[in-house]
Amino acid sequence: MPRGREPEGSAALTNAERQARWRARRQAQRQTPVAVKPPRPARRSRTKRWNDALREMFAVQAECAVWFEALPESLRDSATAAALQEVMDLDLDTIAAIQPPLGYGRD
């Protein structure tokens, strides 16, 4: 039948010593840093989010135009060139003319 651990010293620990070690181990484990939730971002209005999305779409469209211009002639008939051309042909000015409705006096 297996026995417990061999004592580290010349004699086995007393109950009080064993309990003191256990408490010290638990105290060391508890001192780990507490996870703090990051603060929630401020709530932005629908209009601000809409305008930010429009800005991002215009930026992506401009990047696609630069990418298309940098393509070599051998790739002008590829699927990538066709996709870039479709993005460049999107009429974002029509979308930008639309503004979402204001919401209950919060905007």
Summary of the structure (lengths in Angstrom):
residues: 107
radius of gyration: 33.0
end to end distance: 76.0
largest distance: 87.2
contacts: 169
relative contact order: 0.10
helix: 57%
strand: 0%
